[in-house]
């Protein structure tokens, strides 16, 4: 190792140590917060914060309900359910109306998070909530004041209501929520129930307004699980005619394949044909397919095989002698025998003549 290289190596090590010292002296580890969204139950349950608050403020809270499996309605319950989660079921809407007449409290509103798709509410929804016009909201967030309450609410729908005793709107006339008396009960229809989800419940006075509207001695039912219509319910409401047609087709098919009583008529077409008819049909097919030469070749091959079997002495003869031998057996001129065993037909008449000669030769064997 040369002296110059050793000096270079020492300088390199000194430089590396200086860089490490400088990095440690001039930098420090800093923690940085980063929003990762809700995790665990809060991610799976968008109204978990409302559930926890309701459990601390209300008499009791049921957060595992959905309307189709809820069971019997009780007048001392407050039902919190998004519009989209109320299934289109005539009997369910009838039960809801009876429950409201007897003092039930229904809190509803849209749960949709996007405004770029068409709003579809059934006539039953529109009748129960007295909605005369509905359309998608054109603004992301609404900020409005209702008395002493400041509200922060996503703008989900543009609503026009009938028969509401109270309507609260922004300065620009966009609905925040309305109050409708229904017998002894009430309906609170909000523009968006997402004002009370995990993201927005803590905003401004959202939570305070909600729990000041209702009697906290009642039970809270959070029907915030999406309603999935069963197959049978979907068929009854959406595909009833298709179901009737399908059942009719099955019945007709069963009648067709089921065992009949009494003797069946004789099917004359089932009788088998004679062997010659099969041969004739096969020959006609090959002739139409321009494969007549196959018939001739097969007949010639058959003659050669029978000649070998029945006249073995002819195996020692030359082709010319075999032609003469066949002519003697069939009593035909040798030239006709030769042409019939070698010539290719060109017209139907030639085909017929060759076949007739070969047939006579075959019969003579």
C-alpha positions in Angstrom: 0.0 0.0 0.0 1.6 3.3 -1.1 2.0 6.3 1.2 -0.3 8.5 -1.0 -3.1 5.9 -0.7 -2.9 5.8 3.1 -3.1 9.6 3.3 -6.2 9.5 1.0 -7.9 6.8 3.1 -7.3 8.8 6.3 -8.8 12.0 4.8 -11.8 10.0 3.5 -12.5 8.6 7.0 -12.2 12.0 8.5 -14.6 13.5 6.0 -17.2 10.7 6.7 -16.9 11.3 10.4 -17.4 15.1 9.9 -20.5 14.5 7.8 -22.0 12.3 10.5 -21.2 14.8 13.2 -22.7 17.7 11.2 -25.9 15.7 10.5 -26.3 14.9 14.2 -25.6 18.4 15.3 -27.9 20.1 12.8 -30.9 17.8 12.5 -33.5 16.6 15.0 -36.4 14.0 14.9 -39.8 15.7 14.6 -43.1 13.9 15.0 -45.7 14.8 12.3 -49.4 14.2 12.7 -51.2 12.7 9.7 -54.9 12.2 9.4 -55.7 8.5 8.6 -59.4 8.6 9.0 -61.6 6.6 11.3 -60.4 3.1 12.3 -62.1 0.0 13.8 -65.8 0.4 14.7 -65.8 4.1 13.8 -64.9 3.2 10.2 -67.6 0.5 9.9 -70.3 2.5 11.8 -70.7 6.1 10.5 -73.0 7.0 13.4 -70.9 5.5 16.2 -70.3 8.9 17.8 -74.0 9.5 17.9 -74.6 6.1 19.4 -72.1 6.8 22.2 -73.6 10.2 22.9 -77.1 8.7 22.9 -76.1 6.0 25.3 -75.0 8.7 27.8 -78.0 11.0 27.3 -81.1 8.9 26.4 -83.0 6.5 28.6 -81.8 3.6 26.4 -80.3 3.2 22.9 -80.7 0.4 20.4 -78.1 0.7 17.6 -78.5 -2.7 16.0 -81.9 -2.3 14.5 -83.1 -2.0 11.0 -86.8 -1.4 10.1 -87.6 -4.8 8.5 -86.3 -6.7 11.6 -87.3 -4.2 14.2 -90.5 -5.9 15.3 -93.4 -4.1 17.0 -93.2 -0.3 17.3 -93.4 1.4 20.7 -94.7 4.9 21.2 -92.0 5.9 23.6 -89.2 5.4 21.0 -87.4 7.9 18.9 -86.4 6.4 15.6 -83.4 7.8 13.7 -83.3 6.4 10.2 -82.0 7.7 6.8 -84.5 8.1 4.0 -82.6 5.7 1.8 -82.7 3.0 4.6 -86.5 2.9 4.7 -87.5 0.0 2.4 -90.4 0.4 0.0 -92.8 -1.8 1.7 -96.5 -0.9 1.9 -97.1 -2.8 5.2 -94.0 -1.1 6.8 -95.3 2.4 5.9 -98.7 1.5 7.3 -97.0 0.5 10.6 -95.0 3.7 10.6 -98.1 5.8 10.1 -100.0 4.0 13.0 -96.9 4.4 15.2 -96.7 8.1 14.5 -100.4 8.6 15.1 -99.8 7.1 18.6 -97.0 9.4 19.6 -93.9 8.1 17.8 -91.0 10.5 16.8 -89.3 9.9 13.5 -86.0 11.6 12.6 -85.0 11.2 9.0 -83.1 12.8 6.2 -80.7 11.8 3.4 -77.6 9.8 4.0 -76.1 10.2 0.6 -72.6 11.5 0.4 -72.5 12.5 -3.3 -74.7 14.9 -5.2 -73.9 13.7 -8.7 -76.6 11.0 -9.1 -80.3 11.2 -9.5 -82.5 11.3 -6.5 -85.3 8.6 -6.5 -87.9 8.5 -3.7 -90.9 6.3 -3.9 -94.4 7.7 -3.8 -94.7 6.1 -0.3 -91.7 8.1 0.9 -93.1 11.3 -0.7 -96.5 10.8 0.9 -95.2 10.0 4.4 -92.8 12.9 4.5 -95.1 15.3 2.4 -92.3 16.0 -0.1 -93.7 17.8 -3.2 -90.4 18.3 -5.0 -86.9 16.7 -4.6 -83.6 17.2 -6.3 -79.9 16.8 -5.6 -78.2 19.5 -3.6 -75.9 21.9 -5.5 -73.6 22.8 -2.6 -71.3 20.8 -0.5 -71.9 22.3 3.0 -74.7 24.4 4.5 -74.0 26.8 7.4 -77.2 28.2 9.0 -78.6 29.5 12.2 -81.7 28.2 13.9 -82.5 30.3 16.9 -79.5 30.0 19.2 -78.1 27.0 17.3 -75.4 27.2 14.6 -75.6 24.3 12.2 -73.0 22.8 9.9 -74.7 20.4 7.5 -73.9 18.7 4.2 -76.3 19.7 1.4 -77.7 16.4 0.2 -81.2 17.4 -1.2 -83.1 20.3 -2.5 -86.6 19.8 -0.9 -90.0 21.4 -1.2 -92.3 20.4 1.6 -96.1 20.5 2.3 -98.0 20.4 5.6 -95.0 21.2 7.8 -95.6 23.4 10.8 -92.0 24.5 11.0 -89.4 24.9 8.3 -85.9 26.2 8.9 -83.8 27.3 5.9 -80.6 29.2 5.2 -80.5 32.8 4.1 -80.7 31.5 0.5 -83.8 29.4 1.1 -82.1 26.0 1.3 -83.9 23.7 3.7 -82.0 22.7 6.9 -84.9 20.8 8.5 -88.6 20.8 8.9 -91.1 19.7 11.6 -94.3 17.9 10.8 -97.0 16.9 13.3 -98.4 13.5 12.6 -101.3 12.7 15.0 -99.7 12.6 18.4 -96.3 12.1 16.9 -93.7 14.2 15.0 -91.5 13.9 12.0 -88.2 15.8 11.9 -86.9 15.8 8.3 -83.4 17.1 7.9 -81.7 18.0 4.6 -78.9 15.5 5.5 -78.5 13.1 8.5 -74.8 13.2 7.8 -74.9 16.3 10.0 -74.9 13.8 12.8 -72.3 11.3 11.6 -68.8 10.7 13.0 -67.4 13.6 10.9 -70.0 16.3 11.6 -71.7 15.6 15.0 -69.0 17.7 16.8 -69.4 20.6 14.3 -70.9 23.7 15.8 -74.2 23.0 17.6 -75.2 19.9 15.7 -75.3 17.5 18.6 -77.0 20.0 21.0 -79.8 20.8 18.5 -80.6 17.1 17.9 -80.9 16.1 21.6 -82.8 19.3 22.5 -85.4 18.5 19.9 -86.4 15.2 21.5 -87.5 13.9 24.9 -84.4 12.3 26.5 -86.6 10.0 28.7 -87.6 8.0 25.6 -85.6 5.2 24.0 -83.5 6.0 20.9 -83.5 3.5 18.0 -80.7 4.1 15.5 -81.8 2.3 12.4 -78.6 3.2 10.5 -77.8 -0.1 9.0 -78.6 -0.3 5.2 -81.8 -2.3 4.5 -81.0 -5.2 2.1 -84.2 -6.6 0.6 -84.5 -10.3 0.6 -84.9 -12.3 -2.6 -88.5 -13.1 -2.0 -89.3 -9.5 -1.1 -87.5 -8.3 -4.2 -89.4 -10.7 -6.4 -92.8 -9.7 -4.9 -92.1 -6.0 -5.4 -90.0 -5.9 -8.6 -90.5 -9.1 -10.6 -94.0 -10.4 -9.8 -95.1 -10.7 -13.5 -91.8 -12.5 -14.3 -92.4 -14.9 -11.5 -95.9 -15.7 -12.7 -94.6 -16.3 -16.3 -91.9 -18.5 -14.9 -94.3 -20.6 -12.9 -96.6 -20.9 -15.9 -93.7 -22.2 -18.0 -92.8 -24.7 -15.4 -96.4 -26.0 -15.2 -96.7 -26.3 -19.0 -93.3 -28.2 -19.1 -94.4 -30.6 -16.4 -97.6 -31.3 -18.3 -95.6 -32.0 -21.4 -93.2 -34.5 -19.8 -95.6 -36.1 -17.3 -96.9 -39.6 -17.7 -100.1 -39.7 -19.8 -102.9 -42.2 -19.4 -104.1 -44.5 -22.1 -102.3 -45.9 -25.2 -100.2 -43.7 -27.5 -100.9 -43.5 -31.2 -98.6 -45.6 -33.3 -95.8 -43.5 -34.8 -95.5 -44.8 -38.4 -92.2 -42.9 -38.9 -90.5 -45.1 -36.3 -90.5 -48.2 -38.6 -87.0 -49.1 -39.7 -86.2 -49.1 -43.4 -85.1 -52.0 -45.4 -81.4 -52.5 -46.0 -81.6 -51.8 -49.7 -83.3 -48.4 -48.9 -80.4 -47.5 -46.7 -77.9 -48.5 -49.4 -79.9 -46.5 -52.1 -80.0 -43.4 -49.9 -76.3 -43.7 -49.1 -75.4 -44.0 -52.8 -77.6 -41.0 -53.7 -75.9 -38.9 -51.1 -72.4 -39.8 -52.3 -73.5 -39.1 -55.9 -74.9 -35.7 -55.0 -71.6 -35.0 -53.1 -69.7 -35.8 -56.3 -68.1 -38.8 -54.6 -69.2 -41.4 -57.2 -65.7 -42.5 -57.8 -65.6 -43.8 -54.2 -68.5 -46.2 -55.1 -66.6 -47.4 -58.2 -63.3 -47.9 -56.3 -65.1 -49.8 -53.5 -66.7 -52.1 -56.1 -63.4 -52.8 -57.8 -61.7 -53.5 -54.5 -64.5 -56.0 -53.6 -64.0 -57.8 -57.0 -60.3 -58.1 -56.4 -60.8 -59.5 -52.9 -63.4 -62.1 -54.1 -61.1 -63.1 -57.0 -58.3 -63.9 -54.5 -60.6 -65.8 -52.2 -62.6 -67.8 -54.7 -60.0 -68.2 -57.4 -56.7 -68.4 -55.6 -54.9 -69.7 -58.8 -55.4 -66.3 -60.3 -52.9 -64.8 -57.9 -50.1 -66.2 -60.0 -51.3 -64.5 -63.1 -50.1 -61.2 -64.5 -52.6 -58.2 -64.7 -53.2 -58.8 -68.4 -53.8 -62.5 -67.7 -56.2 -61.7 -64.8 -58.2 -59.4 -67.1 -58.5 -62.2 -69.6 -59.4 -64.6 -66.8 -62.2 -62.3 -65.6 -63.4 -61.9 -69.2 -63.7 -65.7 -69.5 -65.6 -66.0 -66.2 -68.1 -63.2 -67.0 -68.2 -63.9 -70.8 -67.3 -60.3 -71.5 -64.7 -59.0 -74.0 -61.3 -58.4 -72.4 -61.2 -54.7 -73.4 -64.5 -54.0 -71.6 -63.2 -55.8 -68.4 -60.0 -53.8 -68.6 -61.7 -50.4 -69.1 -64.2 -51.1 -66.3 -61.4 -52.0 -63.8 -59.2 -48.9 -64.7 -61.1 -46.2 -66.5 -62.3 -43.0 -64.8 -65.9 -42.0 -65.7 -66.6 -38.5 -67.0 -70.4 -38.6 -67.5 -73.3 -40.2 -65.7 -73.7 -42.6 -68.7 -70.1 -43.8 -68.4 -70.6 -44.2 -64.7 -73.7 -46.3 -65.3 -71.9 -48.5 -67.9 -68.9 -49.1 -65.7 -71.0 -50.1 -62.7 -73.1 -52.5 -64.8 -70.0 -54.2 -66.2 -68.5 -54.5 -62.7 -71.7 -55.9 -61.3 -71.7 -58.6 -64.0 -68.1 -59.4 -63.2 -68.9 -59.6 -59.5 -71.9 -61.9 -60.1 -69.7 -64.3 -62.2 -67.3 -64.8 -59.3 
